[in-house]
Amino acid sequence: YYGMQTFDQALLAHVQKGLVSMEDALRAATHPHDFKLLVASDGQRSTSVEQVMEPQPTAA
């Protein structure tokens, strides 16, 4: 979206660079619960086509 990012995305980048602690980030996040999900997904917000198209392992 034209290179824009949300506040929480920018905050995540600072956490990943070690500039902001996770504790401070959670206090400052727009939506702390959503921020935790963003951190858990390593910043990925949705499923990509590549992930959908990856072959799934079959049970033996």
C-alpha positions in Angstrom: 0.0 0.0 0.0 2.3 2.7 -1.3 5.0 1.8 1.3 2.9 2.9 4.3 2.9 0.9 7.5 0.9 1.0 10.7 2.3 2.3 14.0 2.4 -1.3 15.3 4.4 -2.5 12.2 6.9 0.3 12.8 7.0 -0.6 16.5 7.7 -4.2 15.6 10.6 -3.2 13.4 12.1 -1.3 16.4 11.6 -4.3 18.7 13.3 -6.6 16.1 16.3 -4.1 15.9 16.5 -4.1 19.7 15.7 -0.4 19.9 12.5 -0.9 22.0 11.9 -3.6 24.5 8.9 -6.0 24.1 7.4 -4.7 27.4 7.6 -1.0 26.2 6.2 -2.0 22.8 3.2 -3.7 24.3 2.5 -0.7 26.5 2.7 1.6 23.4 1.0 -0.6 20.9 -2.3 0.5 19.4 -3.8 -2.9 20.0 -1.6 -5.0 22.3 -3.3 -8.3 21.5 -2.9 -7.8 17.8 0.7 -6.7 18.4 1.4 -10.0 20.1 0.0 -11.8 17.1 2.1 -9.7 14.8 5.2 -10.5 16.8 4.3 -14.2 16.8 3.9 -14.3 13.0 7.2 -12.4 12.6 5.4 -9.5 11.0 3.6 -11.5 8.4 0.0 -10.3 8.2 -1.5 -12.7 5.8 -1.0 -16.0 3.9 0.9 -15.7 0.7 0.1 -17.5 -2.5 3.4 -19.4 -2.1 2.4 -20.7 1.3 -1.0 -21.9 -0.1 0.7 -23.6 -3.0 3.4 -25.4 -1.0 2.8 -29.1 -1.1 1.7 -30.6 2.2 3.5 -33.7 3.5 1.6 -36.9 3.1 1.1 -39.3 5.9 2.9 -42.7 5.4 
